[in-house]
Amino acid sequence: MYDLSEKAIIFIDGFLNLDYKHKRGIIDSYSTLEDFFTNPEIAVDYLTANNLDKFVNSFLLAIKENFIDKILVKYEERGVVCITEISENYPEELSCLPINPICLYCKGNIDLLNAKNKFSIVGSRKTLSQYLKLTKQFSESLSSSGIVIVTGVAQGGDLSAIEGAIDSGNLILTLASGHDFIKSEINRDYILKTIEKGGLVISEYPPEVPALAYHYPVRNRIIAGLSKGTLIVSGESKSGTRHTASFALDYGKEVFTFPYTLGTFGGELPNTLIKEGAYLVTDLQDISEVLSFNLDSDDKILLTEEENNIINAIKEGNTLVDDIVSKTNFKIYELIPILTSLEIKGVIVKTGGNEYSLAK
């Protein structure tokens, strides 16, 4: 299943105490990795030259005891497929990154890695409910049209993106740990269902690696790198979501985001990104026109349950804000952002100081 060069990369990446720089250094020391197992002295010379002598004995012992075949058997038993940077099906989008993953550890449908159209959706853990529902609708519509959704597995925006795409199978989850270290039962359930439905779960870390704090921003470069564009659902200025947006911009990818009413929680990063040139998104057409995605016209405008409730109230003649509050039982501070969203989408218009009607 793996040639000698691929086995060499998997072997080197399996040394968990070596950081990325030195794994890369060993790989780049070989003119051809096919020679790795018969000529380990090149790797030993690199380790010695970089004051890593403490790894030499374990390195040589692992080669002598055929460590690579043993670990590949374990991976196969766990359902993990290794796709190295030199493998034929390694995604081209990641090959172009300044620091590309040496190896991807995959569970599920690996064909999704090379799908033509991949689009990432990410948001903060503390995303307002109306934006979670909008995220789910966007994800569902995009994935049902054949777009592969790429995201993480954090609570909030990520899980809403998963919920929207999971049944289609057009979904790639990107972990910040190895496959053996899933933080919660909720995440585990989503991961198992993603695989069951024909999706894919990937990590750049061997299965035995736990999630560390710095893994999350590093992981986000893969989410951004794989995708033609990224939708930022929510986030404060210093949230982890900012890393994904920054990577996408650095890689020349298109960034999209929802608009927020000033002062709304979770809207600081989206509004900042819009000022910096990100695309303001109110419907799927805003994404499809930029990225040339082929979507059904019926999916152009997406409305949340709350938005539909307000539209129905207005249809029944409740056009004043106070009347809409009475009819829908929304608090005034909950209602105003939803009314603003409906205005932006062109569904309603403000006809007076506190009065709204449906757009013609």
C-alpha positions as CSV (number, residue, x, y, z in Angstrom):
1,M,0.0,0.0,0.0
2,Y,2.9,2.4,0.7
3,D,6.2,2.6,-1.2
4,L,9.6,2.9,0.5
5,S,9.6,6.7,0.3
6,E,6.1,7.0,1.8
7,K,7.1,4.6,4.6
8,A,10.2,6.7,5.3
9,I,8.1,9.8,5.8
10,I,5.6,8.0,8.0
11,F,8.5,6.6,10.0
12,I,10.1,10.0,10.5
13,D,6.7,11.6,11.4
14,G,6.1,8.9,14.0
15,F,8.9,10.2,16.2
16,L,6.6,12.3,18.4
17,N,9.4,14.2,20.3
18,L,10.9,15.6,17.1
19,D,9.4,18.9,16.1
20,Y,8.3,19.8,12.5
21,K,11.5,21.6,11.7
22,H,13.7,18.6,12.4
23,K,11.4,16.1,10.7
24,R,11.6,18.4,7.6
25,G,15.3,18.6,8.0
26,I,15.8,14.9,8.0
27,I,13.5,14.4,5.0
28,D,15.3,17.1,3.0
29,S,18.7,15.6,3.8
30,Y,17.9,12.7,1.4
31,S,18.1,13.1,-2.3
32,T,15.9,10.1,-2.5
33,L,13.9,8.8,0.4
34,E,14.0,5.2,-1.0
35,D,17.5,5.1,0.6
36,F,16.3,6.0,4.1
37,F,16.1,2.5,5.6
38,T,19.3,1.3,4.0
39,N,21.3,4.4,4.7
40,P,20.1,5.8,8.0
41,E,23.5,7.4,8.6
42,I,22.3,10.5,6.8
43,A,19.5,10.9,9.3
44,V,21.9,10.2,12.2
45,D,24.3,12.9,10.8
46,Y,21.5,15.4,10.8
47,L,20.5,14.5,14.4
48,T,24.0,14.8,15.6
49,A,24.6,18.1,13.8
50,N,21.5,19.5,15.5
51,N,22.4,18.4,19.0
52,L,19.7,15.7,18.9
53,D,22.0,12.8,19.8
54,K,19.5,11.5,22.4
55,F,17.3,10.3,19.5
56,V,20.0,8.4,17.6
57,N,19.8,5.1,19.5
58,S,16.0,4.9,19.4
59,F,16.1,5.9,15.8
60,L,18.4,3.1,14.8
61,L,16.7,0.6,17.0
62,A,13.3,1.4,15.5
63,I,14.7,0.7,12.0
64,K,16.3,-2.5,13.1
65,E,13.1,-3.8,14.7
66,N,11.0,-2.9,11.7
67,F,9.0,-0.2,13.6
68,I,7.4,1.1,10.4
69,D,5.6,-2.1,9.5
70,K,4.4,-2.6,13.0
71,I,3.0,1.0,13.2
72,L,1.3,0.6,9.8
73,V,-0.5,-2.5,11.0
74,K,-1.7,-0.5,14.0
75,Y,-2.9,2.3,11.8
76,E,-4.7,-0.2,9.5
77,E,-6.5,-1.7,12.5
78,R,-7.7,1.8,13.6
79,G,-8.9,2.6,10.1
80,V,-6.2,5.2,9.5
81,V,-4.9,5.8,6.1
82,C,-1.6,7.8,5.7
83,I,-1.3,10.3,2.8
84,T,2.2,11.7,2.7
85,E,3.4,14.8,1.0
86,I,4.8,12.7,-1.9
87,S,1.7,10.4,-2.2
88,E,-0.2,10.6,-5.5
89,N,-3.4,11.7,-3.8
90,Y,-1.9,14.4,-1.5
91,P,-3.9,17.5,-2.2
92,E,-2.2,20.1,-4.4
93,E,-3.7,22.9,-2.3
94,L,-1.6,21.8,0.7
95,S,1.6,21.3,-1.4
96,C,1.6,25.0,-2.0
97,L,1.6,26.0,1.7
98,P,4.8,27.6,3.1
99,I,4.7,24.9,5.9
100,N,2.7,22.0,4.5
101,P,1.7,18.9,6.5
102,I,4.3,16.1,6.1
103,C,1.6,13.5,6.4
104,L,-2.2,13.4,6.7
105,Y,-3.8,10.7,8.9
106,C,-7.2,10.1,7.4
107,K,-10.4,8.2,8.3
108,G,-13.2,8.0,5.8
109,N,-13.5,9.0,2.2
110,I,-10.0,10.2,1.1
111,D,-11.3,11.1,-2.4
112,L,-12.8,14.3,-0.8
113,L,-9.3,15.6,-0.3
114,N,-9.1,16.2,-4.1
115,A,-12.6,17.4,-4.7
116,K,-12.7,20.2,-7.1
117,N,-14.7,22.6,-4.9
118,K,-13.9,22.8,-1.2
119,F,-15.2,25.6,1.0
120,S,-14.5,26.2,4.7
121,I,-16.9,27.4,7.3
122,V,-15.7,28.3,10.8
123,G,-17.0,30.3,13.7
124,S,-16.3,30.9,17.4
125,R,-17.5,28.6,20.2
126,K,-19.9,31.4,21.4
127,T,-21.9,32.1,18.4
128,L,-25.4,33.6,18.7
129,S,-28.3,31.2,17.9
130,Q,-29.6,33.0,14.8
131,Y,-26.1,32.9,13.2
132,L,-25.8,29.2,14.1
133,K,-29.0,28.5,12.3
134,L,-27.9,30.6,9.3
135,T,-24.6,28.7,9.3
136,K,-26.3,25.4,9.2
137,Q,-28.5,26.5,6.3
138,F,-25.6,27.8,4.3
139,S,-23.6,24.6,4.9
140,E,-26.5,22.4,4.0
141,S,-27.2,24.2,0.8
142,L,-23.6,24.3,-0.3
143,S,-22.9,20.6,0.5
144,S,-26.1,19.4,-1.1
145,S,-24.9,21.2,-4.3
146,G,-21.7,19.1,-4.2
147,I,-19.4,21.6,-2.4
148,V,-17.2,19.9,0.2
149,I,-17.4,21.7,3.5
150,V,-14.1,21.9,5.5
151,T,-14.3,22.8,9.2
152,G,-13.1,21.9,12.7
153,V,-15.0,20.2,15.5
154,A,-15.3,23.0,18.0
155,Q,-18.6,23.9,19.6
156,G,-20.5,26.8,18.0
157,G,-19.9,27.7,14.4
158,D,-18.0,24.6,13.5
159,L,-20.7,22.2,14.8
160,S,-23.4,24.1,12.9
161,A,-21.4,23.7,9.7
162,I,-21.1,20.0,10.5
163,E,-24.8,19.6,11.1
164,G,-25.6,21.2,7.8
165,A,-23.3,19.1,5.7
166,I,-23.0,15.8,7.5
167,D,-25.9,14.0,5.8
168,S,-24.6,14.9,2.3
169,G,-21.2,13.2,3.0
170,N,-19.5,16.3,1.5
171,L,-17.6,17.1,4.7
172,I,-14.0,17.2,5.9
173,L,-13.3,17.6,9.6
174,T,-9.9,18.7,10.6
175,L,-8.5,17.7,14.0
176,A,-6.0,19.5,16.2
177,S,-5.0,16.2,17.8
178,G,-4.4,12.6,16.6
179,H,-7.4,10.4,16.0
180,D,-7.0,8.7,19.4
181,F,-7.5,11.9,21.4
182,I,-11.1,13.2,20.8
183,K,-12.0,15.7,23.5
184,S,-15.7,15.0,24.1
185,E,-18.5,12.5,23.4
186,I,-20.2,15.1,21.3
187,N,-17.2,15.5,19.1
188,R,-16.8,11.7,18.9
189,D,-20.4,11.3,17.8
190,Y,-20.0,13.9,15.1
191,I,-16.7,12.3,13.9
192,L,-18.2,8.8,13.8
193,K,-21.3,10.0,11.9
194,T,-19.2,12.0,9.4
195,I,-17.3,8.8,8.5
196,E,-20.4,6.7,8.4
197,K,-22.1,9.2,6.0
198,G,-19.2,9.2,3.6
199,G,-17.2,12.2,4.9
200,L,-13.6,12.4,5.9
201,V,-11.7,13.2,9.2
202,I,-8.1,14.3,8.9
203,S,-5.2,15.2,11.1
204,E,-1.5,16.1,10.5
205,Y,-0.7,14.4,13.8
206,P,-0.1,10.7,14.4
207,P,-3.0,9.0,16.3
208,E,-1.2,9.1,19.7
209,V,-0.8,12.9,19.8
210,P,-3.1,14.8,22.2
211,A,-4.4,18.3,21.4
212,L,-2.1,21.0,22.6
213,A,-3.0,24.7,22.7
214,Y,-0.8,25.7,19.8
215,H,-2.2,22.9,17.6
216,Y,-5.4,24.8,17.0
217,P,-4.0,27.9,15.2
218,V,-1.6,25.6,13.3
219,R,-4.4,23.3,12.3
220,N,-6.4,26.3,10.9
221,R,-3.8,26.7,8.1
222,I,-5.0,23.3,6.7
223,I,-8.7,24.4,6.9
224,A,-7.9,27.6,5.0
225,G,-5.4,26.0,2.7
226,L,-7.7,23.2,1.4
227,S,-10.5,25.6,0.5
228,K,-11.3,27.9,-2.4
229,G,-12.8,30.3,0.1
230,T,-13.6,30.7,3.8
231,L,-16.8,31.8,5.5
232,I,-16.2,33.4,8.9
233,V,-19.4,33.0,10.9
234,S,-18.5,34.9,14.0
235,G,-15.6,35.8,16.3
236,E,-14.1,38.5,18.5
237,S,-10.9,40.2,17.4
238,K,-8.6,37.8,19.3
239,S,-10.6,34.6,18.7
240,G,-9.1,31.5,17.1
241,T,-11.3,32.2,14.1
242,R,-9.0,35.1,13.3
243,H,-6.2,32.7,12.6
244,T,-8.2,30.9,9.9
245,A,-9.1,34.2,8.3
246,S,-5.5,35.4,8.4
247,F,-4.2,32.2,6.8
248,A,-6.9,32.4,4.1
249,L,-5.9,36.0,3.2
250,D,-2.2,35.1,3.3
251,Y,-2.8,32.2,0.9
252,G,-4.8,34.5,-1.5
253,K,-8.1,32.8,-0.8
254,E,-11.4,34.6,-0.7
255,V,-12.8,35.4,2.7
256,F,-16.6,35.9,3.3
257,T,-18.4,36.8,6.5
258,F,-21.9,37.7,7.8
259,P,-22.6,41.3,8.7
260,Y,-23.4,42.2,12.3
261,T,-25.2,45.1,13.9
262,L,-22.7,47.2,15.8
263,G,-22.1,46.0,19.3
264,T,-23.6,42.5,18.7
265,F,-21.6,39.7,20.4
266,G,-19.5,37.8,18.0
267,G,-19.6,40.5,15.3
268,E,-16.3,42.3,16.0
269,L,-14.2,40.1,13.7
270,P,-16.7,39.8,10.9
271,N,-17.2,43.6,10.7
272,T,-13.5,44.2,10.9
273,L,-12.9,41.7,8.0
274,I,-15.5,43.5,5.9
275,K,-13.7,46.8,6.5
276,E,-10.5,45.0,5.4
277,G,-12.0,43.8,2.1
278,A,-13.8,40.5,3.0
279,Y,-17.0,39.8,1.1
280,L,-20.2,40.7,3.0
281,V,-22.5,37.7,2.7
282,T,-26.3,37.8,3.0
283,D,-27.2,34.9,0.7
284,L,-25.5,32.0,-1.2
285,Q,-25.3,34.1,-4.4
286,D,-22.7,36.2,-2.7
287,I,-20.5,33.2,-2.5
288,S,-21.4,31.4,-5.8
289,E,-20.8,34.5,-7.9
290,V,-17.2,35.0,-6.6
291,L,-16.2,31.3,-6.6
292,S,-18.3,30.2,-9.6
293,F,-20.1,27.6,-7.6
294,N,-23.1,26.1,-9.4
295,L,-26.0,26.4,-7.0
296,D,-29.8,26.0,-7.5
297,S,-31.6,29.4,-7.7
298,D,-34.0,28.2,-4.9
299,D,-31.1,28.4,-2.5
300,K,-30.3,32.1,-3.1
301,I,-31.9,33.5,0.0
302,L,-31.7,31.6,3.3
303,L,-33.9,32.5,6.2
304,T,-33.6,31.4,9.8
305,E,-36.6,30.2,11.8
306,E,-36.7,33.5,13.7
307,E,-36.6,35.5,10.5
308,N,-39.5,33.4,9.1
309,N,-41.5,34.1,12.3
310,I,-41.0,37.8,11.9
311,I,-42.0,37.7,8.2
312,N,-45.2,35.8,9.1
313,A,-46.0,38.4,11.8
314,I,-45.5,41.3,9.3
315,K,-47.7,39.4,6.8
316,E,-50.5,39.3,9.4
317,G,-50.4,43.1,9.7
318,N,-48.0,43.5,12.7
319,T,-45.8,46.1,11.1
320,L,-44.8,48.2,14.1
321,V,-41.9,47.0,16.2
322,D,-44.0,46.9,19.3
323,D,-46.6,44.7,17.5
324,I,-43.9,42.4,16.2
325,V,-42.5,42.0,19.8
326,S,-46.0,41.2,21.1
327,K,-46.6,38.7,18.3
328,T,-43.3,36.9,18.3
329,N,-42.4,37.2,22.0
330,F,-38.9,38.4,21.1
331,K,-37.2,40.8,23.4
332,I,-36.5,44.1,21.7
333,Y,-32.7,43.6,21.9
334,E,-33.2,40.2,20.2
335,L,-35.5,41.6,17.5
336,I,-33.5,44.5,16.2
337,P,-30.5,42.4,14.9
338,I,-33.0,40.0,13.1
339,L,-34.8,43.0,11.5
340,T,-31.5,44.4,10.4
341,S,-30.5,41.0,8.8
342,L,-33.9,40.8,6.9
343,E,-33.3,44.4,5.6
344,I,-29.8,43.4,4.4
345,K,-31.2,40.4,2.7
346,G,-33.8,42.6,0.9
347,V,-36.8,40.7,2.4
348,I,-38.2,43.7,4.4
349,V,-38.0,47.4,4.2
350,K,-38.3,50.1,6.9
351,T,-41.2,52.3,6.0
352,G,-41.2,54.6,9.1
353,G,-39.4,55.1,12.4
354,N,-40.6,51.9,13.9
355,E,-42.5,50.3,11.1
356,Y,-41.6,47.6,8.5
357,S,-43.2,46.0,5.5
358,L,-42.3,43.2,3.2
359,A,-40.2,44.2,0.2
360,K,-42.0,44.4,-3.1
